[in-house]
Structure formats: C-alpha cells, structure tokens
Amino acid sequence: MSGAGKLLIFGGLALAAFGMLYGLYYAVFIEHQTLDTIGGSLAGAFVHAAERRIPEAHHAIDAYATTKYNYVRQVDVHSHWIGLGMLMIVFGVVFDRLAFSEPTRLGIAMALLVGSVVFPMGVILQTINHGGFFPSALAVTGSALVTIALAAVTVGFARANS
C-alpha cells in the first residue's frame, strides 16, 4: 500500500473518530439544552403573538432562528467529519488503482484530508462568528479542496479504466 493510501486510511480513521467523539460530546452536554431553547423560543413566539405582543414575538422568533442555525451546523459538522472520514478510508483501500503517479496521488490525498478537516471547521466557526468572513472563507476553501480532490479521484479512476 502506498503512502497516499495509508494517509487516507489513517487520516480517515482519525477524522471519523474525532467526529464521533465530538458528536457524543454535543449529544451529552449541549443538544438537550439546545432543543429546549428551540422549543421554548417557538412556544414563546406563539404565546406572545396570541397575546398581540408583537415585539416580544419577533424577539422569540429571532432567538429560535439563531439557536436553530447553530444547532443545524453542530449536527452537520460531526456528520460531515464522520462521512468524509469514512469516504477517505474507502478511497485509501483502492487509491493505488488511480492512474496517477505516487506524488500526484499523495497530493490528492493531502487535499482530501485537509479539505475534510477545514470544511467542517469553518462551519463550526460560523456558530461563533455568524456572518463572519473568516469562517465562511474557511468553509468554502475546505469544500473546494474536497470537491477538487474528488474530481481528481474520478479522473484517476476513469483513466485507469480506459
């Protein structure tokens, strides 16, 4: 097995394990309070609207939207880390079949690993700095690296089959 394949397998294992540990941490220590906040904000918005207290209803809906935004990103982050890690493990097993030289395969594997770490990291940073340039740029850069690496893998397998 080549160095690129080993990098993908061990990197994928580490990434999947990290994603699972992060998901466990989030589920045990944060998720239930977040879901309570989501439900409470939404219920409060309906109560305030029924009482014709529109500014309070808007405030409750804004609290709901912010909490839901963060919740969705937290869940996406750990699932993306796990999913990308699993994909890297599978690719690592068959990566020697790509019709590229070893240095090229290593570059593709490195781009896939870095992108798979950076993309979800940018998404999680968006919960800290909502609308910030740096977290969004990090997420876009990471997703672009993953997309380009996956396109290169596709080309490598297509060239190997022709």
C-alpha positions as YAML, in Angstrom:
chain: A
units: angstrom
residues:
- id: 1
  name: MET
  ca: [0.00, 0.00, 0.00]
- id: 2
  name: SER
  ca: [1.27, 3.43, -0.95]
- id: 3
  name: GLY
  ca: [1.82, 6.38, 1.32]
- id: 4
  name: ALA
  ca: [-1.24, 8.12, -0.14]
- id: 5
  name: GLY
  ca: [-3.44, 5.14, 0.72]
- id: 6
  name: LYS
  ca: [-2.06, 4.99, 4.26]
- id: 7
  name: LEU
  ca: [-2.59, 8.73, 4.68]
- id: 8
  name: LEU
  ca: [-6.22, 8.37, 3.64]
- id: 9
  name: ILE
  ca: [-6.89, 5.34, 5.84]
- id: 10
  name: PHE
  ca: [-5.27, 6.69, 9.00]
- id: 11
  name: GLY
  ca: [-6.48, 10.24, 8.37]
- id: 12
  name: GLY
  ca: [-9.98, 8.92, 7.75]
- id: 13
  name: LEU
  ca: [-9.91, 6.84, 10.92]
- id: 14
  name: ALA
  ca: [-8.75, 9.83, 12.96]
- id: 15
  name: LEU
  ca: [-11.33, 12.12, 11.36]
- id: 16
  name: ALA
  ca: [-14.20, 9.65, 11.87]
- id: 17
  name: ALA
  ca: [-13.18, 9.03, 15.48]
- id: 18
  name: PHE
  ca: [-12.95, 12.77, 16.13]
- id: 19
  name: GLY
  ca: [-16.36, 13.32, 14.54]
- id: 20
  name: MET
  ca: [-17.89, 10.58, 16.68]
- id: 21
  name: LEU
  ca: [-16.33, 11.95, 19.86]
- id: 22
  name: TYR
  ca: [-17.49, 15.46, 19.00]
- id: 23
  name: GLY
  ca: [-20.99, 14.15, 18.31]
- id: 24
  name: LEU
  ca: [-21.02, 12.30, 21.62]
- id: 25
  name: TYR
  ca: [-19.86, 15.40, 23.48]
- id: 26
  name: TYR
  ca: [-22.51, 17.51, 21.76]
- id: 27
  name: ALA
  ca: [-25.29, 14.99, 22.40]
- id: 28
  name: VAL
  ca: [-24.45, 14.53, 26.07]
- id: 29
  name: PHE
  ca: [-23.62, 18.09, 27.13]
- id: 30
  name: ILE
  ca: [-25.26, 20.53, 24.71]
- id: 31
  name: GLU
  ca: [-28.01, 19.09, 22.50]
- id: 32
  name: HIS
  ca: [-30.79, 18.72, 25.06]
- id: 33
  name: GLN
  ca: [-30.42, 22.29, 26.29]
- id: 34
  name: THR
  ca: [-30.37, 23.49, 22.68]
- id: 35
  name: LEU
  ca: [-33.54, 21.59, 21.83]
- id: 36
  name: ASP
  ca: [-35.22, 23.02, 24.94]
- id: 37
  name: THR
  ca: [-34.24, 26.51, 23.82]
- id: 38
  name: ILE
  ca: [-35.58, 25.87, 20.31]
- id: 39
  name: GLY
  ca: [-38.91, 24.58, 21.62]
- id: 40
  name: GLY
  ca: [-39.21, 27.27, 24.27]
- id: 41
  name: SER
  ca: [-38.46, 30.08, 21.82]
- id: 42
  name: LEU
  ca: [-41.00, 28.80, 19.33]
- id: 43
  name: ALA
  ca: [-43.67, 28.27, 22.00]
- id: 44
  name: GLY
  ca: [-42.94, 31.72, 23.42]
- id: 45
  name: ALA
  ca: [-43.29, 33.27, 19.97]
- id: 46
  name: PHE
  ca: [-46.76, 31.75, 19.57]
- id: 47
  name: VAL
  ca: [-47.84, 32.84, 23.05]
- id: 48
  name: HIS
  ca: [-46.59, 36.40, 22.50]
- id: 49
  name: ALA
  ca: [-48.28, 36.54, 19.09]
- id: 50
  name: ALA
  ca: [-51.57, 35.30, 20.59]
- id: 51
  name: GLU
  ca: [-51.30, 37.99, 23.23]
- id: 52
  name: ARG
  ca: [-50.61, 40.56, 20.47]
- id: 53
  name: ARG
  ca: [-47.20, 41.36, 21.93]
- id: 54
  name: ILE
  ca: [-45.54, 41.56, 18.55]
- id: 55
  name: PRO
  ca: [-42.07, 42.89, 19.56]
- id: 56
  name: GLU
  ca: [-41.70, 40.03, 22.06]
- id: 57
  name: ALA
  ca: [-42.90, 37.55, 19.43]
- id: 58
  name: HIS
  ca: [-40.28, 38.83, 16.99]
- id: 59
  name: HIS
  ca: [-37.60, 38.58, 19.66]
- id: 60
  name: ALA
  ca: [-38.59, 34.97, 20.42]
- id: 61
  name: ILE
  ca: [-38.55, 34.09, 16.69]
- id: 62
  name: ASP
  ca: [-35.09, 35.67, 16.38]
- id: 63
  name: ALA
  ca: [-33.90, 33.57, 19.34]
- id: 64
  name: TYR
  ca: [-35.38, 30.48, 17.68]
- id: 65
  name: ALA
  ca: [-33.67, 31.27, 14.37]
- id: 66
  name: THR
  ca: [-30.25, 31.82, 15.98]
- id: 67
  name: THR
  ca: [-30.46, 28.66, 18.07]
- id: 68
  name: LYS
  ca: [-31.69, 26.58, 15.12]
- id: 69
  name: TYR
  ca: [-28.89, 27.97, 12.92]
- id: 70
  name: ASN
  ca: [-26.29, 26.88, 15.47]
- id: 71
  name: TYR
  ca: [-27.97, 23.51, 16.07]
- id: 72
  name: VAL
  ca: [-28.04, 22.59, 12.39]
- id: 73
  name: ARG
  ca: [-24.35, 23.46, 11.99]
- id: 74
  name: GLN
  ca: [-23.33, 21.48, 15.06]
- id: 75
  name: VAL
  ca: [-25.11, 18.38, 13.75]
- id: 76
  name: ASP
  ca: [-23.76, 18.92, 10.22]
- id: 77
  name: VAL
  ca: [-20.21, 19.29, 11.49]
- id: 78
  name: HIS
  ca: [-19.93, 15.96, 13.24]
- id: 79
  name: SER
  ca: [-21.78, 14.10, 10.49]
- id: 80
  name: HIS
  ca: [-19.57, 15.63, 7.80]
- id: 81
  name: TRP
  ca: [-16.40, 14.73, 9.70]
- id: 82
  name: ILE
  ca: [-17.61, 11.14, 10.06]
- id: 83
  name: GLY
  ca: [-18.85, 10.84, 6.48]
- id: 84
  name: LEU
  ca: [-15.72, 12.34, 4.95]
- id: 85
  name: GLY
  ca: [-13.59, 10.14, 7.20]
- id: 86
  name: MET
  ca: [-15.42, 7.01, 6.00]
- id: 87
  name: LEU
  ca: [-15.02, 8.11, 2.38]
- id: 88
  name: MET
  ca: [-11.30, 8.59, 2.93]
- id: 89
  name: ILE
  ca: [-10.98, 5.09, 4.42]
- id: 90
  name: VAL
  ca: [-12.71, 3.53, 1.41]
- id: 91
  name: PHE
  ca: [-10.58, 5.54, -1.01]
- id: 92
  name: GLY
  ca: [-7.45, 4.60, 0.90]
- id: 93
  name: VAL
  ca: [-8.06, 0.91, 0.22]
- id: 94
  name: VAL
  ca: [-8.29, 1.38, -3.56]
- id: 95
  name: PHE
  ca: [-6.18, 4.51, -4.03]
- id: 96
  name: ASP
  ca: [-3.29, 2.65, -5.66]
- id: 97
  name: ARG
  ca: [-5.59, 1.97, -8.65]
- id: 98
  name: LEU
  ca: [-5.70, 5.64, -9.63]
- id: 99
  name: ALA
  ca: [-3.90, 6.27, -12.92]
- id: 100
  name: PHE
  ca: [-1.61, 8.89, -11.42]
- id: 101
  name: SER
  ca: [1.96, 8.89, -10.16]
- id: 102
  name: GLU
  ca: [2.55, 8.43, -6.43]
- id: 103
  name: PRO
  ca: [3.38, 12.14, -5.86]
- id: 104
  name: THR
  ca: [0.11, 13.12, -7.58]
- id: 105
  name: ARG
  ca: [-1.87, 10.58, -5.54]
- id: 106
  name: LEU
  ca: [-0.23, 11.91, -2.39]
- id: 107
  name: GLY
  ca: [-1.20, 15.47, -3.33]
- id: 108
  name: ILE
  ca: [-4.80, 14.41, -3.96]
- id: 109
  name: ALA
  ca: [-4.89, 12.52, -0.66]
- id: 110
  name: MET
  ca: [-3.48, 15.53, 1.18]
- id: 111
  name: ALA
  ca: [-6.03, 17.86, -0.43]
- id: 112
  name: LEU
  ca: [-8.83, 15.48, 0.55]
- id: 113
  name: LEU
  ca: [-7.58, 15.24, 4.14]
- id: 114
  name: VAL
  ca: [-7.00, 18.98, 4.60]
- id: 115
  name: GLY
  ca: [-10.33, 19.86, 2.96]
- id: 116
  name: SER
  ca: [-12.16, 17.30, 5.10]
- id: 117
  name: VAL
  ca: [-10.79, 18.90, 8.26]
- id: 118
  name: VAL
  ca: [-11.04, 22.55, 7.19]
- id: 119
  name: PHE
  ca: [-14.56, 22.49, 5.68]
- id: 120
  name: PRO
  ca: [-16.39, 21.37, 8.86]
- id: 121
  name: MET
  ca: [-14.08, 23.51, 10.98]
- id: 122
  name: GLY
  ca: [-15.19, 26.59, 9.03]
- id: 123
  name: VAL
  ca: [-18.83, 25.56, 9.50]
- id: 124
  name: ILE
  ca: [-18.41, 25.22, 13.26]
- id: 125
  name: LEU
  ca: [-16.66, 28.58, 13.45]
- id: 126
  name: GLN
  ca: [-19.74, 30.09, 11.80]
- id: 127
  name: THR
  ca: [-21.64, 29.36, 15.02]
- id: 128
  name: ILE
  ca: [-19.17, 31.56, 16.90]
- id: 129
  name: ASN
  ca: [-18.90, 34.34, 14.31]
- id: 130
  name: HIS
  ca: [-22.18, 34.23, 12.38]
- id: 131
  name: GLY
  ca: [-21.75, 36.02, 9.07]
- id: 132
  name: GLY
  ca: [-18.01, 36.48, 9.57]
- id: 133
  name: PHE
  ca: [-15.69, 36.43, 6.59]
- id: 134
  name: PHE
  ca: [-13.02, 34.08, 8.00]
- id: 135
  name: PRO
  ca: [-15.32, 31.17, 8.98]
- id: 136
  name: SER
  ca: [-17.16, 31.37, 5.65]
- id: 137
  name: ALA
  ca: [-13.90, 31.57, 3.70]
- id: 138
  name: LEU
  ca: [-12.56, 28.58, 5.62]
- id: 139
  name: ALA
  ca: [-15.69, 26.53, 4.89]
- id: 140
  name: VAL
  ca: [-15.66, 27.48, 1.20]
- id: 141
  name: THR
  ca: [-11.93, 26.75, 0.86]
- id: 142
  name: GLY
  ca: [-12.28, 23.38, 2.57]
- id: 143
  name: SER
  ca: [-15.28, 22.38, 0.48]
- id: 144
  name: ALA
  ca: [-13.48, 23.47, -2.69]
- id: 145
  name: LEU
  ca: [-10.47, 21.33, -1.75]
- id: 146
  name: VAL
  ca: [-12.73, 18.31, -1.16]
- id: 147
  name: THR
  ca: [-14.60, 18.91, -4.44]
- id: 148
  name: ILE
  ca: [-11.41, 19.29, -6.48]
- id: 149
  name: ALA
  ca: [-9.85, 16.23, -4.83]
- id: 150
  name: LEU
  ca: [-12.98, 14.16, -5.53]
- id: 151
  name: ALA
  ca: [-12.95, 15.32, -9.16]
- id: 152
  name: ALA
  ca: [-9.29, 14.28, -9.42]
- id: 153
  name: VAL
  ca: [-10.12, 10.86, -7.92]
- id: 154
  name: THR
  ca: [-12.89, 10.47, -10.52]
- id: 155
  name: VAL
  ca: [-10.48, 11.34, -13.33]
- id: 156
  name: GLY
  ca: [-7.89, 8.95, -11.92]
- id: 157
  name: PHE
  ca: [-10.34, 6.05, -11.81]
- id: 158
  name: ALA
  ca: [-11.68, 6.89, -15.29]
- id: 159
  name: ARG
  ca: [-8.16, 6.95, -16.73]
- id: 160
  name: ALA
  ca: [-7.37, 3.64, -15.05]
- id: 161
  name: ASN
  ca: [-10.45, 2.00, -16.65]
- id: 162
  name: SER
  ca: [-9.75, 3.25, -20.16]
...
